[in-house]
Amino acid sequence: MSSSADPAARGSSERLFHVPLAHRKAALAWLDRGVGIHGSAPRHAAAVVVVRDGERGVEALMLHRPERPSLGQLSFPGGLLEPSDDEPLVWSGPRPTEWAKRLGSEDIGLSRRAVVAAARRAFVETGLLFAGSEGDIVAENVDGADWMLAREQLCALDISFAEVLANRLFVFRSELLRPLARWMTSDFVHQRVDLRYFAAVLPVGQHCAPLTPRGQGAWLGWVDAGTLLENPGESPVPALFAGHHGSRQEFDLGEVANPGVQVILELIAQAGSAIAFLSARRDLTVRTPSLEVRDGDPVLVLKS
């Protein structure tokens, strides 16, 4: 079965995704226990889809995370919400009450936490900082040893995002983020997440760089979404998985990226520009693929 949609389902009210080999055993065990069993409570998480205009089309900043199955081996910068994301900081842009409306949530605290967590994880994993000094739209230079040390401390939760900004008298620019989507991991997965995606364009003057210590992100790079979907052999991504999932010619996006990532990549590929992708209105209804059996095989079914 295709890693994305089953062609026969494109015109219907449901979309099918195959279950990756790494999750097949858990899926079969779940089905053996009977349909309708509730899974573990998902943990809240947030991620940022950073885009830019490339030579062929819109590109997205992506990570190869070999040890992060809950977010997918190939995914966007992000991670779990933390208590420290509630700490007060100098805020610019929509207030938390407005963010709650934009995210379709009645929980203002959770909405604020998700916005901060998205920015925090983006800074940790990519070095991009959605903040700046008073009067500036966004900082242009966040390179150097001091900034890398701050990222390491933030990764280890030895310091909060609020402290990182306060130490430099920076303002958090929440207006640089846009609500994009919300996906919840299927019941059968052991480590479930309720993941809110945000969209952002690459801040002017900033450059992404992996957090090399602690092995956070074995690979970080720009991916042309259209090329990855239509001609994966021309993308650098298949080479990352050649030793685990066969040759580049046998690369299957569905084995390394969860349904949410696959759908978002399609949205990026369809956008005429990075700004167009950022400006489009989105449906923020939570989407949760359910595990079912079709033609004797376990599949993930996303109903629209």
ChimeraX attribute file (.defattr): number of C-alpha atoms within 10 A of each C-alpha:
attribute: neighborCount
match mode: 1-to-1
recipient: residues
	/A:1	13
	/A:2	12
	/A:3	20
	/A:4	20
	/A:5	20
	/A:6	14
	/A:7	12
	/A:8	10
	/A:9	11
	/A:10	11
	/A:11	8
	/A:12	10
	/A:13	9
	/A:14	15
	/A:15	21
	/A:16	26
	/A:17	23
	/A:18	22
	/A:19	22
	/A:20	20
	/A:21	13
	/A:22	11
	/A:23	14
	/A:24	15
	/A:25	12
	/A:26	15
	/A:27	23
	/A:28	16
	/A:29	11
	/A:30	18
	/A:31	17
	/A:32	9
	/A:33	9
	/A:34	8
	/A:35	10
	/A:36	10
	/A:37	11
	/A:38	9
	/A:39	15
	/A:40	14
	/A:41	12
	/A:42	17
	/A:43	14
	/A:44	19
	/A:45	26
	/A:46	27
	/A:47	28
	/A:48	29
	/A:49	28
	/A:50	24
	/A:51	26
	/A:52	20
	/A:53	16
	/A:54	15
	/A:55	7
	/A:56	11
	/A:57	20
	/A:58	27
	/A:59	25
	/A:60	26
	/A:61	22
	/A:62	22
	/A:63	25
	/A:64	23
	/A:65	21
	/A:66	17
	/A:67	13
	/A:68	15
	/A:69	19
	/A:70	15
	/A:71	26
	/A:72	21
	/A:73	20
	/A:74	27
	/A:75	25
	/A:76	26
	/A:77	28
	/A:78	27
	/A:79	25
	/A:80	17
	/A:81	22
	/A:82	16
	/A:83	9
	/A:84	16
	/A:85	22
	/A:86	18
	/A:87	12
	/A:88	11
	/A:89	18
	/A:90	14
	/A:91	15
	/A:92	16
	/A:93	13
	/A:94	15
	/A:95	13
	/A:96	19
	/A:97	15
	/A:98	15
	/A:99	24
	/A:100	20
	/A:101	13
	/A:102	16
	/A:103	23
	/A:104	15
	/A:105	15
	/A:106	11
	/A:107	14
	/A:108	17
	/A:109	15
	/A:110	18
	/A:111	22
	/A:112	19
	/A:113	21
	/A:114	29
	/A:115	27
	/A:116	26
	/A:117	27
	/A:118	27
	/A:119	27
	/A:120	31
	/A:121	26
	/A:122	24
	/A:123	27
	/A:124	27
	/A:125	24
	/A:126	24
	/A:127	22
	/A:128	24
	/A:129	25
	/A:130	26
	/A:131	25
	/A:132	21
	/A:133	15
	/A:134	13
	/A:135	7
	/A:136	12
	/A:137	18
	/A:138	21
	/A:139	18
	/A:140	16
	/A:141	14
	/A:142	18
	/A:143	14
	/A:144	8
	/A:145	9
	/A:146	10
	/A:147	16
	/A:148	20
	/A:149	13
	/A:150	20
	/A:151	24
	/A:152	20
	/A:153	16
	/A:154	19
	/A:155	21
	/A:156	12
	/A:157	12
	/A:158	9
	/A:159	15
	/A:160	21
	/A:161	27
	/A:162	20
	/A:163	17
	/A:164	18
	/A:165	18
	/A:166	15
	/A:167	8
	/A:168	10
	/A:169	15
	/A:170	22
	/A:171	23
	/A:172	26
	/A:173	22
	/A:174	20
	/A:175	16
	/A:176	21
	/A:177	22
	/A:178	23
	/A:179	23
	/A:180	24
	/A:181	21
	/A:182	21
	/A:183	21
	/A:184	19
	/A:185	24
	/A:186	23
	/A:187	21
	/A:188	20
	/A:189	18
	/A:190	16
	/A:191	17
	/A:192	21
	/A:193	22
	/A:194	20
	/A:195	27
	/A:196	25
	/A:197	27
	/A:198	24
	/A:199	20
	/A:200	23
	/A:201	20
	/A:202	20
	/A:203	20
	/A:204	11
	/A:205	10
	/A:206	17
	/A:207	15
	/A:208	20
	/A:209	17
	/A:210	19
	/A:211	22
	/A:212	13
	/A:213	12
	/A:214	10
	/A:215	12
	/A:216	21
	/A:217	22
	/A:218	16
	/A:219	18
	/A:220	22
	/A:221	17
	/A:222	19
	/A:223	22
	/A:224	27
	/A:225	28
	/A:226	21
	/A:227	18
	/A:228	19
	/A:229	17
	/A:230	11
	/A:231	11
	/A:232	21
	/A:233	17
	/A:234	12
	/A:235	18
	/A:236	16
	/A:237	23
	/A:238	22
	/A:239	17
	/A:240	16
	/A:241	20
	/A:242	14
	/A:243	10
	/A:244	9
	/A:245	16
	/A:246	13
	/A:247	14
	/A:248	19
	/A:249	12
	/A:250	12
	/A:251	21
	/A:252	20
	/A:253	21
	/A:254	22
	/A:255	19
	/A:256	26
	/A:257	22
	/A:258	25
	/A:259	28
	/A:260	22
	/A:261	21
	/A:262	21
	/A:263	15
	/A:264	18
	/A:265	22
	/A:266	16
	/A:267	15
	/A:268	23
	/A:269	23
	/A:270	15
	/A:271	17
	/A:272	12
	/A:273	18
	/A:274	22
	/A:275	15
	/A:276	13
	/A:277	22
	/A:278	23
	/A:279	14
	/A:280	12
	/A:281	11
	/A:282	13
	/A:283	12
	/A:284	17
	/A:285	11
	/A:286	13
	/A:287	20
	/A:288	19
	/A:289	21
	/A:290	16
	/A:291	25
	/A:292	16
	/A:293	13
	/A:294	11
	/A:295	6
	/A:296	7
	/A:297	12
	/A:298	18
	/A:299	22
	/A:300	21
	/A:301	21
	/A:302	17
	/A:303	13
	/A:304	8
